[in-house]
């Protein structure tokens, strides 16, 4: 069942049709300035500007034939329990699937795997008359046979030219000629609030059309940091993956890829890969069979208000560098833990997820200019980017809350043997945690490396930094092999 949202002007049209208010003609609506009393009729209403709603039927008729259904068969490795669940037709997201996994762990030998059949369906769209098709990489994952079905019911065996898991883009080729194609749009011109249309095969229902608006742009998702997603409220469900997101001119502005859901189905939040990102990957795959991405070799965190206060930033924006790969591009460029990267080649970095998305779309070996905030001052660094296929970039996450009060840390200097084991030159061992540090997520056994960018070499040094701090301090700690910043409110 398709649901159509009715805006206030469209609501007036609906009421006019029912005879509640007067209408001035098809495709237009009448807006009343003020209605005084129950006797007011249509003659007291001033005519409003003509409003034209998108004609989705025209777009669907013209562009729908270029959208295809994709069926995939193949095999994948799974444990005996997972294979049994697969044979029973249990979805991996179903609680019973987890029961099979636990049962296997309790009753049978662990680590045993077997090949299980994989069957999947998705969507795609034709971008060249000779059979070049774009879709999602996850649609054709583990595929041994890919079948493309057109709207006229013709079917073709497709060849996977290449798939890029980092951006979730795949390119297929079928042997055909004079096929209908879709025009590609410009994501940069796309506006939040603009009408968009999705065509695909949700749950196998081919050529299904749904519509909505752009909810946001440049969204960063935890598992797909290379893509600045387009968020929409277009109904997208399993099977829509790989299908086009079209603007009101019928141009492809995105490729539907993911949904945010607690039920496994559409719940009002869907995400599409910007077409400019997809085309860049597509062109590389067509030319070389694969896509390459650049990397900076740093782990970054989100800059929240506590970090902004600690580093004296005017607002909580940028990517906070918490760890640097030794000998990597960031290290060679002179980046340091505690730097806040605010721009890459004049492109603003607002959230931490912006950095890997911007860097990942660059070419390995390219030189970029980084604007960083260090010790309360703006600096520029030049970095030569590496290849992401050598070692993927990391994004450190910190979801700890911040409290108020004193620092609440019991510290002691590291022994020489502890420094050698931790491979660090300076630091203080955190023996006990209380107060705001405990609330912020600091743990006993962590090693305090720096505070507000100042290396933690002695207890006195830490006390001096805390005494000078106003609202909060940023602690750089090492926990195992990870280094993360933790903001701690102190006043």
C-alpha positions as CSV (number, residue, x, y, z in Angstrom):
1,X,0.0,0.0,0.0
2,X,1.5,3.4,-1.1
3,X,1.1,6.2,1.3
4,X,1.3,9.8,0.1
5,X,2.2,12.7,2.5
6,X,-0.2,15.6,2.0
7,X,1.4,19.0,2.6
8,X,-0.9,21.9,3.8
9,X,-1.4,23.3,0.3
10,X,-2.2,19.8,-1.0
11,X,-4.6,19.3,1.9
12,X,-6.6,22.3,0.7
13,X,-6.9,20.6,-2.7
14,X,-8.3,17.5,-0.9
15,X,-10.8,19.5,1.1
16,X,-11.9,21.4,-2.0
17,X,-12.5,18.1,-3.8
18,X,-14.7,17.1,-0.9
19,X,-16.7,20.4,-1.2
20,X,-15.4,21.9,2.1
21,X,-13.6,24.9,0.4
22,X,-13.6,26.3,-3.1
23,X,-10.9,25.5,-5.7
24,X,-9.7,27.8,-8.5
25,X,-8.8,25.1,-11.0
26,X,-6.9,21.8,-11.5
27,X,-3.3,21.9,-10.2
28,X,-3.8,25.0,-8.1
29,X,-4.9,25.7,-4.6
30,X,-6.5,28.6,-2.7
31,X,-5.0,30.0,0.4
32,X,-7.2,31.9,3.0
33,X,-5.5,34.7,4.8
34,X,-7.9,34.7,7.8
35,X,-11.3,33.1,8.2
36,X,-13.6,35.1,10.5
37,X,-16.7,33.3,11.5
38,X,-18.4,30.2,10.1
39,X,-20.1,32.0,7.3
40,X,-16.9,32.8,5.3
41,X,-17.0,31.2,1.9
42,X,-14.6,30.8,-1.1
43,X,-15.4,34.2,-2.5
44,X,-13.5,35.8,0.5
45,X,-10.3,33.9,-0.3
46,X,-7.5,35.5,-2.3
47,X,-6.0,33.5,-5.1
48,X,-2.6,32.1,-4.4
49,X,0.4,31.3,-6.7
50,X,0.1,28.2,-8.8
51,X,1.9,25.2,-7.4
52,X,2.9,22.2,-9.5
53,X,3.6,18.9,-7.8
54,X,6.1,16.3,-9.3
55,X,4.6,14.2,-12.0
56,X,5.9,10.8,-10.9
57,X,3.9,8.9,-13.5
58,X,5.8,10.6,-16.3
59,X,9.1,9.8,-14.7
60,X,8.1,6.2,-14.1
61,X,6.8,5.6,-17.6
62,X,9.9,7.2,-19.2
63,X,12.7,6.0,-16.9
64,X,11.3,2.8,-15.4
65,X,12.4,0.5,-18.3
66,X,16.0,1.3,-17.4
67,X,15.7,-0.2,-13.9
68,X,16.4,-3.9,-13.7
69,X,15.8,-6.7,-11.2
70,X,19.0,-8.7,-10.2
71,X,18.9,-12.3,-9.0
72,X,22.0,-13.8,-7.5
73,X,22.9,-17.4,-6.7
74,X,26.1,-18.6,-5.1
75,X,27.7,-20.2,-2.0
76,X,29.1,-18.9,1.2
77,X,31.0,-20.4,4.2
78,X,28.9,-21.0,7.3
79,X,29.0,-23.0,10.5
80,X,27.0,-26.2,10.7
81,X,24.5,-24.4,12.9
82,X,24.2,-21.5,10.4
83,X,23.8,-24.0,7.6
84,X,21.0,-25.8,9.5
85,X,19.3,-22.4,10.1
86,X,19.7,-21.7,6.4
87,X,18.1,-25.0,5.4
88,X,15.2,-24.2,7.7
89,X,14.7,-20.9,5.9
90,X,15.5,-18.8,9.0
91,X,16.6,-15.2,8.4
92,X,20.0,-14.3,10.0
93,X,18.3,-11.5,11.8
94,X,15.7,-13.8,13.4
95,X,16.3,-14.7,17.1
96,X,16.0,-18.4,16.2
97,X,19.1,-18.0,14.0
98,X,21.1,-17.0,17.0
99,X,19.6,-20.0,18.8
100,X,21.1,-22.3,16.2
101,X,24.5,-20.7,16.7
102,X,24.4,-21.1,20.5
103,X,23.2,-24.6,20.1
104,X,26.1,-25.4,17.8
105,X,28.5,-23.9,20.3
106,X,27.1,-26.0,23.2
107,X,26.5,-29.3,21.4
108,X,29.0,-29.6,18.6
109,X,32.6,-28.9,17.6
110,X,33.3,-25.3,17.0
111,X,34.9,-23.8,13.9
112,X,33.4,-26.4,11.4
113,X,32.2,-24.7,8.3
114,X,30.5,-25.8,5.2
115,X,29.2,-24.3,1.9
116,X,25.6,-23.1,2.0
117,X,23.6,-21.8,-1.0
118,X,23.2,-18.1,-1.2
119,X,20.2,-16.6,-3.0
120,X,19.6,-12.9,-3.1
121,X,17.7,-10.3,-5.0
122,X,18.3,-6.6,-5.6
123,X,17.9,-3.8,-8.1
124,X,20.1,-2.0,-10.6
125,X,19.9,0.5,-13.5
126,X,21.3,0.7,-17.0
127,X,23.8,3.4,-17.7
128,X,24.9,2.6,-21.3
129,X,22.9,1.2,-24.2
130,X,25.3,-1.7,-24.6
131,X,24.4,-3.2,-21.2
132,X,26.5,-1.5,-18.5
133,X,24.6,-1.7,-15.1
134,X,25.3,-0.2,-11.7
135,X,24.2,-1.8,-8.4
136,X,25.4,-2.4,-4.9
137,X,28.4,-4.5,-4.1
138,X,26.5,-6.3,-1.3
139,X,23.9,-7.4,-3.9
140,X,26.4,-9.5,-5.8
141,X,28.6,-10.6,-2.9
142,X,29.5,-14.3,-3.1
143,X,27.7,-14.5,-6.5
144,X,28.5,-17.4,-8.8
145,X,25.6,-16.6,-11.2
146,X,23.9,-13.2,-11.7
147,X,20.7,-12.8,-13.7
148,X,19.4,-9.5,-14.9
149,X,15.7,-9.2,-15.7
150,X,14.4,-6.2,-17.7
151,X,10.9,-4.7,-17.4
152,X,9.9,-6.4,-20.7
153,X,10.7,-9.8,-19.0
154,X,13.8,-10.5,-21.0
155,X,16.6,-12.1,-18.9
156,X,20.4,-12.0,-19.3
157,X,23.3,-13.6,-17.6
158,X,25.5,-10.8,-16.2
159,X,29.2,-10.6,-15.7
160,X,30.5,-8.8,-12.6
161,X,33.1,-6.4,-13.9
162,X,34.1,-5.4,-10.4
163,X,32.8,-4.6,-6.9
164,X,34.1,-2.1,-4.3
165,X,33.1,-3.0,-0.8
166,X,34.3,0.3,0.7
167,X,31.7,2.3,-1.3
168,X,29.3,-0.6,-1.9
169,X,29.3,-0.1,-5.6
170,X,29.4,-2.9,-8.3
171,X,29.3,-2.8,-12.1
172,X,27.7,-5.5,-14.2
173,X,27.7,-6.1,-18.0
174,X,25.1,-7.9,-20.1
175,X,25.4,-8.7,-23.8
176,X,22.7,-6.5,-25.3
177,X,22.2,-3.5,-27.5
178,X,20.0,-0.4,-27.7
179,X,18.9,-0.6,-24.1
180,X,17.1,2.2,-22.3
181,X,19.4,4.2,-20.0
182,X,19.1,6.6,-17.1
183,X,20.6,10.1,-17.1
184,X,23.0,10.9,-14.3
185,X,22.5,14.0,-12.2
186,X,24.6,16.1,-9.9
187,X,24.5,15.4,-6.2
188,X,26.0,18.8,-5.4
189,X,22.9,20.4,-6.8
190,X,20.6,18.2,-4.7
191,X,18.8,20.1,-1.9
192,X,17.5,19.0,1.4
193,X,13.7,18.9,1.2
194,X,13.7,18.2,-2.5
195,X,11.4,15.5,-3.9
196,X,13.0,12.2,-4.9
197,X,11.8,8.9,-6.3
198,X,13.0,5.3,-5.9
199,X,12.4,2.5,-8.3
200,X,13.3,-1.1,-7.4
201,X,12.2,-4.6,-6.4
202,X,11.5,-4.5,-2.6
203,X,10.8,-8.1,-1.4
204,X,11.0,-9.2,-5.1
205,X,8.1,-6.9,-6.2
206,X,9.6,-5.6,-9.4
207,X,9.2,-2.1,-10.7
208,X,7.9,-0.7,-7.4
209,X,7.8,3.1,-7.2
210,X,8.1,5.0,-3.9
211,X,8.6,8.7,-3.3
212,X,9.7,11.1,-0.5
213,X,12.1,13.9,0.2
214,X,15.8,14.4,0.9
215,X,16.1,14.4,4.6
216,X,19.8,15.2,4.9
217,X,23.1,15.1,3.0
218,X,26.6,14.0,3.9
219,X,25.5,11.5,6.5
220,X,28.3,9.3,7.9
221,X,27.5,5.7,8.9
222,X,29.7,3.7,11.3
223,X,30.4,0.9,8.8
224,X,30.7,3.0,5.6
225,X,32.9,5.9,6.4
226,X,34.0,6.3,2.8
227,X,30.6,7.5,1.7
228,X,28.8,10.7,2.6
229,X,25.3,9.3,2.3
230,X,22.1,11.0,1.2
231,X,19.4,10.4,3.8
232,X,15.8,10.3,2.6
233,X,12.3,9.3,3.8
234,X,11.6,7.3,0.6
235,X,10.3,3.8,1.4
236,X,13.2,1.5,0.8
237,X,13.2,-2.2,1.7
238,X,15.3,-5.4,1.1
239,X,15.4,-5.8,-2.7
240,X,15.6,-2.0,-3.3
241,X,19.4,-2.2,-2.8
242,X,21.2,-1.0,-5.9
243,X,18.2,0.7,-7.4
244,X,18.3,4.4,-8.5
245,X,17.2,7.4,-6.5
246,X,15.9,10.0,-9.0
247,X,15.2,13.7,-8.8
248,X,12.1,15.3,-10.3
249,X,13.9,15.6,-13.7
250,X,14.4,11.8,-13.8
251,X,18.1,12.1,-13.2
252,X,19.9,9.6,-10.9
253,X,21.2,11.4,-7.8
254,X,22.0,8.3,-5.7
255,X,22.0,4.5,-5.4
256,X,19.7,3.2,-2.7
257,X,21.9,1.2,-0.3
258,X,20.8,0.9,3.3
259,X,18.0,1.5,5.8
260,X,18.0,2.3,9.5
261,X,15.6,-0.2,11.0
262,X,14.9,-2.2,14.2
263,X,12.4,-4.4,12.5
264,X,14.3,-5.3,9.3
265,X,11.9,-3.2,7.2
266,X,11.5,0.4,6.3
267,X,11.0,2.8,9.3
268,X,11.3,6.2,7.7
269,X,15.1,6.4,7.3
270,X,16.9,5.3,4.2
271,X,20.3,6.0,2.8
272,X,21.6,6.4,-0.8
273,X,25.2,6.6,-2.2
274,X,25.7,9.9,-4.0
275,X,25.9,9.4,-7.7
276,X,29.1,11.4,-8.0
277,X,30.9,9.0,-5.7
278,X,29.3,6.0,-7.5
279,X,30.4,7.2,-10.9
280,X,34.0,7.8,-9.8
281,X,34.1,4.2,-8.6
282,X,32.3,2.9,-11.7
283,X,34.8,4.6,-14.1
284,X,37.7,3.0,-12.2
285,X,36.1,-0.5,-12.3
286,X,35.4,-0.2,-16.0
287,X,39.0,0.9,-16.7
288,X,40.9,-1.4,-14.4
289,X,38.5,-3.9,-12.8
290,X,38.8,-2.4,-9.4
291,X,38.7,0.9,-7.4
292,X,41.4,2.5,-5.4
293,X,41.1,4.8,-2.4
294,X,43.5,7.0,-0.6
295,X,44.3,6.9,3.2
296,X,45.9,9.3,5.7
297,X,46.8,6.6,8.3
298,X,45.2,8.2,11.3
299,X,42.5,7.3,13.8
300,X,40.0,10.1,14.5
301,X,37.3,10.9,16.9
302,X,34.3,13.2,17.0
303,X,34.8,16.7,18.4
304,X,32.1,17.3,21.0
305,X,31.5,20.4,23.1
306,X,33.8,19.1,25.8
307,X,36.7,18.6,23.4
308,X,36.0,22.1,21.9
309,X,36.3,23.6,25.3
310,X,39.5,21.7,26.1
311,X,41.2,22.7,22.8
312,X,39.8,26.2,22.8
313,X,37.9,25.7,19.5
314,X,35.2,28.2,18.6
315,X,32.7,25.4,17.9
316,X,32.7,21.6,18.0
317,X,33.8,20.8,14.5
318,X,36.6,18.8,12.9
319,X,38.2,15.4,13.3
320,X,40.3,14.9,16.4
321,X,43.4,12.8,15.7
322,X,43.8,10.2,18.5
323,X,46.3,7.9,16.9
324,X,48.8,8.0,14.0
325,X,50.2,5.1,12.1
326,X,54.0,5.1,12.5
327,X,55.6,5.9,9.2
328,X,52.2,6.5,7.5
329,X,51.1,9.5,5.4
330,X,49.8,11.4,8.4
331,X,53.0,10.7,10.4
332,X,55.2,11.9,7.5
333,X,53.0,15.0,7.2
334,X,53.8,15.9,10.8
335,X,50.3,15.2,12.3
336,X,50.3,14.7,16.1
337,X,47.7,13.2,18.5
338,X,45.5,16.1,19.6
339,X,45.5,17.9,16.3
340,X,42.0,18.7,15.0
341,X,41.8,18.5,11.2
342,X,39.3,21.2,10.1
343,X,39.9,21.3,6.3
344,X,41.3,19.1,3.5
345,X,42.2,21.2,0.4
346,X,39.8,24.0,1.6
347,X,37.0,21.4,2.0
348,X,35.5,21.8,5.6
349,X,35.6,18.8,7.9
350,X,32.6,19.3,10.2
351,X,32.3,15.8,11.7
352,X,34.9,13.1,12.1
353,X,33.1,10.9,9.5
354,X,33.8,13.6,6.9
355,X,37.5,13.0,6.9
356,X,37.7,9.4,5.7
357,X,34.9,10.1,3.2
358,X,36.9,13.0,1.7
359,X,40.3,11.2,1.9
360,X,38.8,7.9,0.6
361,X,37.6,9.6,-2.6
362,X,41.1,10.9,-3.4
363,X,43.7,9.1,-5.5
364,X,46.6,7.4,-3.7
365,X,49.8,9.5,-4.1
366,X,47.9,12.8,-4.3
367,X,49.2,15.7,-2.2
368,X,46.6,17.5,-0.1
369,X,46.8,20.5,2.3
370,X,45.5,19.9,5.8
371,X,44.3,22.7,8.0
372,X,44.7,21.7,11.6
373,X,44.1,23.2,15.0
374,X,47.1,22.6,17.3
375,X,47.6,24.1,20.8
376,X,45.1,26.9,20.1
377,X,46.6,27.9,16.7
378,X,45.8,27.2,13.1
379,X,48.4,25.4,11.0
380,X,48.7,24.0,7.5
381,X,50.4,20.7,6.7
382,X,51.0,19.0,3.4
383,X,50.4,15.2,3.2
384,X,51.0,12.7,0.4
385,X,48.2,10.2,0.6
386,X,48.7,6.4,0.8
387,X,46.8,3.5,-0.7
388,X,43.8,2.3,1.4
389,X,44.3,-1.3,0.1
390,X,47.6,-1.4,2.1
391,X,46.0,-0.8,5.4
392,X,42.5,0.5,6.0
393,X,42.0,3.8,7.9
394,X,40.6,3.6,11.4
395,X,38.0,5.7,13.1
396,X,38.2,5.5,16.9
397,X,34.9,5.8,18.7
398,X,34.1,7.3,22.1
399,X,30.6,7.2,23.4
400,X,31.5,8.0,27.0
401,X,29.6,10.6,28.9
402,X,31.1,13.5,30.8
403,X,30.4,14.6,34.4
404,X,31.4,17.4,36.7
405,X,33.8,17.9,39.6
406,X,37.5,17.2,40.1
407,X,39.6,14.9,37.8
408,X,39.3,11.9,40.1
409,X,42.4,9.9,38.9
410,X,45.0,8.1,41.0
411,X,48.2,8.1,38.9
412,X,51.8,6.8,39.1
413,X,54.8,6.9,36.8
414,X,55.3,3.9,34.5
415,X,58.2,1.6,35.3
416,X,60.9,1.2,32.6
417,X,59.7,-2.3,31.9
418,X,56.1,-1.1,31.6
419,X,57.2,1.5,29.1
420,X,59.0,-1.1,27.0
421,X,56.0,-3.4,27.0
422,X,53.6,-0.6,26.1
423,X,56.1,0.8,23.5
424,X,55.7,4.4,24.8
425,X,58.3,6.9,26.0
426,X,56.1,8.8,28.5
427,X,52.9,8.2,30.4
428,X,51.3,7.7,33.7
429,X,49.5,4.6,34.8
430,X,45.9,5.1,36.0
431,X,45.6,3.0,39.1
432,X,42.1,4.1,40.3
433,X,39.3,6.2,38.8
434,X,36.5,8.1,40.5
435,X,34.3,11.1,40.0
436,X,34.1,12.7,36.5
437,X,36.8,10.6,35.0
438,X,34.9,7.4,35.9
439,X,31.7,8.8,34.5
440,X,33.6,9.8,31.3
441,X,34.7,6.2,30.8
442,X,38.3,6.2,32.0
443,X,39.3,2.8,33.4
444,X,41.9,1.6,35.9
445,X,44.8,0.2,33.9
446,X,44.6,2.8,31.2
447,X,47.7,4.8,30.5
448,X,47.5,8.6,30.5
449,X,49.6,9.8,27.6
450,X,48.7,13.5,27.4
451,X,46.2,16.0,28.8
452,X,45.0,18.9,26.5
453,X,47.8,18.0,24.1
454,X,50.5,18.2,26.7
455,X,52.5,14.9,27.3
456,X,51.8,13.5,30.7
457,X,55.4,13.2,32.0
458,X,54.7,13.8,35.7
459,X,52.0,14.2,38.3
460,X,52.9,17.8,38.8
461,X,52.5,18.5,35.1
462,X,49.0,17.0,35.1
463,X,48.0,19.1,38.1
464,X,49.2,22.3,36.4
465,X,47.2,21.6,33.2
466,X,44.1,20.8,35.3
467,X,44.5,24.0,37.3
468,X,44.6,26.1,34.2
469,X,41.7,24.3,32.5
470,X,38.3,26.0,32.5
471,X,35.4,23.7,31.8
472,X,36.9,20.4,30.7
473,X,40.1,18.5,29.8
474,X,40.9,16.1,27.0
475,X,42.7,13.0,28.2
476,X,44.7,11.0,25.6
477,X,44.8,7.4,27.0
478,X,46.1,4.1,25.8
479,X,44.0,1.1,26.4
480,X,45.6,-2.1,25.1
481,X,46.7,-1.2,21.6
482,X,44.2,1.6,21.1
483,X,44.6,5.3,21.8
484,X,41.5,7.4,22.3
485,X,40.7,10.9,23.6
486,X,38.3,11.1,26.5
487,X,36.7,14.4,27.5
488,X,36.3,15.0,31.2
489,X,34.3,17.9,32.7
490,X,36.0,19.5,35.6
491,X,33.8,22.5,36.3
